[in-house]
Amino acid sequence: MTDLDMAAQEALRTLEEKGLLRRIQETEAAEGMAVLRDGRRLVNFSSNDYLGLAHDPVLTLAASEAATEYGAGAGAARLVTGNHPLYARLERKIAEVKGTEDAVVFGSGYLANVGTIPVLAGRGDLVLTDKFAHACILDGGHLSGADMLRFRHNDMAHLEDHLKTHRGKARRCLIVTDGVFSMDGDLAPLPDILSLAEQYDAWVMTDDAHALGVVGLGKDRGRGSGFAFDPVATADVQMGTLSKAAGSYGGYVAGSRPLCDWLRNRARSFVYATGLPPAVIAASIAAMDIITLDAERVARPLELAARLANRLGLPEPESAILPLIIGDADAAVAAARTLEEEGFLVAAIRPPTVPQGTARLRITLSAAHEEPEVDALANALISLGLAG
């Protein structure tokens, strides 16, 4: 055994002793929001497929036709070999939905954040992030070389303290926050952040990964054709993903045309990364059309989340994410295993993804869930003494 293998085994043993060892399990999609694992059918309440589009026949047909017409891969970075024709269509569609001049597509949401933040901030600059910001926001901040400080979760007084103390010493200041926080499901107080940014001459960037297609959209929520006011629409830089509600893959940044052209020239995760395959781009275009036009589908995840929260005695949800705090990591894993025995896939989320002592079941709702499935999960959680 090599020194490398010994180091790896020791690290794995340490994780196992702390109840933090993770293993990937084979899981096959079935009908609706069901999956097959070890030959058993489970209703999936862990997916970020908020609109049930990942297996929608409209998307799979679009992907198939694009692969046939344009091939399986992009071949190289887009600045080297150019765009296949679908790229411009997708970027125009994203800009339309986000209400911006332009958009630029990246290989993933992670690549969008770690590529964009170092373009906007560098040495001598200041990056301020929410304590619960996604890991790729933190990684982008570290890669930028800027001074990075975190403010307490959604604590505007703490954010302003940082601005008062440090803004004057920095050339530029960038405030970065999730729009919807992926582990708690709550929203950033964007109007307050924007107000502070204007007062202290800062830019604002929002990570819209868990908001697109779910929050700020849908019937009776605003203007025209099913898409409406978006809670992150007034940020200077709007980042998001195509791998969650859009059911496909990739990330994007939407904003002004100069911003997007700047990123196309300087974002290393764009410049030096092969473009996404035509099939993925075509599926994303089809998804954005559905998000734009199908108001009832867009509204359904929040409606089902409210139904489940009401059954469990939880506060009214702000998104399609419902956290059920367990506390101890081993207890959270045990609860997830028990639910799996009852026919439900509900992920146990443990440190370091969430703070120590806040291990939880992270429940997500999708437009593809049926009301009886939601009610059955509520009954199981209550009967197991986990809620209610």
N, C-alpha and C positions, 0 to 999 in steps of 0.2 A: 504494500500500500504506500502510495506517495505521500509526501508532506501535504500536498494539496488536498488529497482525499481525507487525510486525518483531520485537517482543519475544517473541511466541510462537515464531516461526521460530528465533530465536537460542536460546531455551530448548530447543527440540527438537533443534537441532544439537548442543548441549552434551550432551544425553542420548545421542544417537547416537554421539558420539565416545567416550563412556564405556561403550558397550555396554549402555545401560540403557533405550533407546527401546522402547516396547511398542506393539503394534498388535493390534486386535481382529480375529479371523478368523471368517468365517462357518462355523458348525459345526452340523450337523443331527443330531439323535438318530436312531439306528437301533435294531435289536433288542438286548436285553440291555444290556451296557455298551459297545456299539459306537456310533460316530458316523461321519458322512460329512463329509469336508472336501475341497474341490476334487475331488469325485467319487470319492474314495478312502475305503475303509472302514478305520477305525482302532479298535483296542480302547482304550477310555478308562481310563487309570490316573491321571487327574488330578482326577476329580470328587469332591466331598464327599457324593455321594449314597450313603452308606455301606450302606444297606439296599436300594438299588435301587427305591425307592418313587416316584421322580419321575415314572415312566411306568407305575406299577402301575395296572391297570384298576379296582381298588377305589377308589383315590384319584381317578382321573379321572372315574369315575361319580359319586362323591360331589360333586365340584366341579360337574359338569354339572347335577345335580339341584338343587343349592343355587342356582346361577345362574338356573335356570328359576323356582324358587319365590320367591327373595328379590331377584333383580335382579343387575346387573353390578357395582354399586359401593355403598359405604356412604353416600355423599352428603355427609358432614361428619365432624368430630371426634365421638367417642363421647359426650363431655360435652354436645354441642350437640343431636344428634338421637337419642341413646340407642344401645343395642345392637340389632342384629338378633339373633334368638333363639339363633343358633349360638354367639355369643361366650361366654355363660355356660357352655355345655356344654364348650367348649374349655378355659376357665380352670379349671373343676372337674376336668377330666381331667388337665391338667398338674399341678395340686396333688396329685391322687391318685398320679400316677406319682412325683412328687418328694417325697411324704410331708410336705407342708406344709398349712397352713390355707387358703391362697389363692394365686392367681397372677394376674398382669396381663399381657395381650398388648400388644406394641408393633408398630409397622410393620415393624421389622427388628431383628436383633441389634445392629447399629450404633446404632440409635435407642434401644434399651434401655439400652445402656451410657452413651451421652452424655446420656441423660435421667436415669438413676438416680443416677450418682455425684454430680452437683451437688446433688441433693436430700439426700444423706447427708452431704455435706461441703461446707464453704464457707470463707470467710475466717476465719483463726484456727484452722483444723483441719489435720490431717495426713493425706495419702494416700500409702500405700506400695505400690508395684507392682513385680512381677518385671521384670527387664531385658528379658525376651522377651515381655512381655504384648502382647496384640493392640493395634493402632493405636487402635481405638475406646475402649479402656480409658485409654490415654494422653490421647486427646482429651477424654474425660469428666473426667479429672483436671484438665487445663488449664482447661476450662470452669468447673469448680467454684470456682476462685479460691483453693483450699486450697494449702498448701505441699505439693508433690509430690516425693517422692524415690523412686529406683529401687534395688532391691537386686539383687545379682548372681544370675544364674539359679539358682533352687532352692537358694540359699545361705542357710541359716537363721542362721548366725553373723552374716552381713552384715545380715540383716533385724533380728536382735536388737540389733546395734550401732545401727542407726537408731532403734529403739524406746528404747533406753537414753538416747540422746543427745537425741532430739527429742520423745518422747511427753509428757514433763512440761510442755512449753511449749504444747501444743495442747489445745483444748477437747475435740475428738473425734478419733479416729484410725480410719481405714478401710484395711484391707489388701485389695488386689485382685489376683487372679491367675487365669490360665487354669487350668482343670481338666486339660485335655489341650492341650499347646502345639501350635499348628497347623502349625508348620514343622519341629519336631523329633519330634513324636509322643510325647514323654515326659509323665509325670504330675507335677503339683505334689505336694509332700509335705504334703498337707493336715492330717494329724494333728499334725505339728510346727507348722504355721502356727496351727492352732487353739489349741494349747497356749501358744504365745507370745502370741496374742491375749488369752487368758484372763489370763495373767500381767500383761499391760500394759494391760488394759482397752481393747481394740480390737475393732472389728467386722470380720468377714471376708465378702468378696464373691467368688464364683467365677464364671468364665465357662465355662459347660458346653457351649459350641457344638459341640465335637468329641467330647464324651463321651456325650451323650444318645443312647440307642439302640445304643451300642457298648461302652462301658466300664462295668463294674459291673452289667451286666445279662446275662441269658441263662441257659441251662441249667446246672445244677450250680453256680450262683453265689449262691444265697441263697434268699429266701423267695418262695413262691407265684407261680403264673401267669406265670412267665417274667420278672418284674421283681424285682429284688433290691436288695441294698445298693448304693448309689450313692456313689462316692468324694467327691462334693461335697454329699452330703445333709445334713451337719451344719453347713454354712456358714449364717451369718445371712441372707445374700442369695444366691439361686441364680439366676443369669441363664443364658439359653440361647437357641438358635435353633430355628426350625421349617423352615429352608431346607437343612439338611444331611441327617442321617439321616431326618428326618421327611419329606423329599422335597417340601415345600411352600414356604411363605414366611412370614416374620415372626419376631419375637423375643418373649421373655417374661422376667419376673422372678417367681420363686416364693419365698414366705416366709410370715411371719405375716400375719394379716388387717390389723392396724394398719399394717404396712409397706406392703402393697399399696394400702390406701386412701390412705395418704400419697402414694404415687407417682401414683395417679389424680388427685390434687389438685394436685401440685406439679411433676411431671416434664414439662418443657416439650415434649419430643418425643412425649409422649402427649397432653397438653392441647391442643396446637395442630396436631396431625396428623390427617388424615382416617383413619377406621378402615379396616381391611383389607376387601377385598371378600368377600361371603359364600362364593363358590366357594373362596377360599383357606382360610378358616376351616374349611369342611366337609372339605376335603382333609386339613387338619392333624388334625382329630378322628379321621378314618379312620386316619391314620398312627399316632397315639398308641394307638389300639386295637390295631394290629398290633404295635407295640413292647411293649405290655403282655402280649400273649398268645402271640406267636410266638417262643418261646425259641430255637429252632434258627436262625431267620433272624438274630436278634440276635447269636448267638454266631459266626456264619459269618465276618464281616469279620476278626475277630481270628485265627480259625483259618487263613484264607487268608494273612493277613499273616505269621503264623508259618511257613507253608509257604514263602513267598517268601524270608523272612529266612534260613531254614535253607539254601536253595539258594544264596544269595548270601554266606553266611558272616557275616551280620550278627547282632548280639545279638537275643535274644528281644524282640519288640516289645511295647510297653505299650498300643498303640492300633492303629488301622487305617492309620496314617501311617508310611511308611518314608522317611527322608531319605537320599539317596545324595550325599554331599558331593563336589563337583568342585573347588571353590576359585575358579577364575577365571570371571568372568561370561561372557566370550565362549566359553570351553570348555564351559560348561554349556548355552549356547544351541546350540552345535554338536552336543553329545550329544543334545539333544532333537530336533534336525532329523534326525539319523541314525536315531534310534528311530522317528520318523515315517515315514521311508522304509522301515523294517522293518515298519510296520503298527501302531505303538503311539503313543498320545497320552500323553506324560509331560511335565509342565510343568517348564521351567527357572525356578527362583526365584532372583532376583538382589537385590543391595542396591537400595533401602534396606529391602526387606522382611526381609532377613536381613543379618547383619553382613558388613562387607567381608571378602573372602577366604573366605567360606563359601557361595558360590553353589552350588546343588545341583539335583538332580532330586528332586522331591517326588512320591513314589509313594503312591497311596491305593488301598486294597482295598475292594471292595463285595461284599455278599452276592450280587449279580447276576453277579459274575465266575464263570467256570467254571475248574476246575483246569487243564485244558489251556492256557487263556489265560495263567494265572499262570506255568505252567511255560515257555511260549513266551517270555514277557517275561524270565524268568530266563536262558534260553538266549541271548537276544539281548544282554542286559547283559554276560554272561560272554564271549560271542564278540567283543564290541566292546572288551573289556578294561576295562570300567567297574566290574566286581565279580568276586568269586570268587577 
